[in-house]
Amino acid sequence: MRNGKTMDEKHLRDMLRRLPEREPPADLAERIMTAVEAPPKSLGRRIGDLLAAAFPLQPLRAAVLCSAVMLAFWLGMTVGGSRNDEGPGAGPAGSLLTGPVQSPEADYLIGRGLLAAGQWKAAAEFLRAARLATDDPEHALWEAVALGKQGDKEQEREIYRLTVNRHPEYVPARLYLGHNLLESGDAAAALEEYSRVLALVPDEETALYNRALAGRVLGERDLEAAAWKEYLRLNRTGKWAYRAVAHLNALGDFTYRGYRIGHRLVIGNQDLLLGTDSEARRREVDFLAGAFAEASGDVLNLVVFLAGDGGRAEGMARELQYLFGAGLNDRAGKRIDISWFGEPETVRTASGVEHVLAEGLMIFCTPRSQQTGGDLI
């Protein structure tokens, strides 16, 4: 597996696409690679821009919400169209606004409109005015985002820090501070910030995922594996869960595995399925049996591997067959087939690395479209 010191551009682009945020800007990889190729000190910049996520607005006063938002975004887009931060002077429409209007809420909404229009410098000007006139952490958050869009990472980070000092429980600023630190190469500080986020919101999905990425950058394999498992304990579906399980398996940890059931890839906890906690095993079986009940395909195959103990492997296979059958609730046409081996399982990851597991469980169900006369091919 590659570590942070040997990442090439292709690997970096792959990691950028795998971050659990909104899609990054189109020029993001080029900007980061330019910075990385100059002084090789900024390892974290290879992780990418994690600032593309958009947090929902906090509630605004109901009497002005609709009209203010519509006006602000119209102004932002109109002024933004004529007020190019990198271009020549503004055209006629630029005379609509020459600077903040000294109304914090109006300045904030106009700033958000300019931000949406891609006018980072102008947006930061309006959002700064809103921040200085109020103690609203959301105003500070979006000013920092506008600064980050301009590439001023230090000032962006400083505003996040000022915000969390004044509002210690304001999660968006803490989360974005973690993103900034990770991108800037300070993975250890980013890890601390994500941990503070999780102390406030234990199931915050982005912090859980990015904590594992920080562990990866630091080369802390045990920390990374534990973070992936905590993420997967709470998130079993979606592309980030699939990528998390791939990262975990690449470390040689197969606590969680992706099982192809019909046309779906379903993530199961192998440790629970083969473990001694009967209640936890039953819950895990019910989860996977439910996926099989709804899947295309009529035969679910369970293959148990227990090195050096074929008798126990057979007993475990038969027990799982019974539990899965009970979980199907007599679903017509569905059946469970089992096999067992008193030897280790060899698993090959997507990178081609082989891992030998003393205990392993294969689960698969071929979709009907790939079956002939009821027989698997």
Protein Blocks (a to p, Z undefined) as FASTA:
>chain_A
ZZfklccfklmmmmmmmpccddddfklmmmmmmmmmmmmklmmlmnopcklbccdddddd
fklmmmmmmmmmmmmmmmmmmmcfklccddfklmmpgcdehiaklmmmmmmmmmmnopak
lmmmmmmmmmmmpccfklmmmmmmmmmmnopamlmmmmmmmmmmmmmmlmklmmmmmmmm
mmnopamlmmmmmmmmmmmmmmlmklmmmmmmmmmmnopaklmmmmmmmmmmmomgdjkl
mmmmmmmmmnopakbacddehjbccdddfklmmmmblklmmmmmmmmmmmmmmpgcjbdc
dddddehilklmmmmmmmmmmmmmmmnnopghiacddddddbdcddddfkopacddfbdc
ddddddfklcgehiaZZ
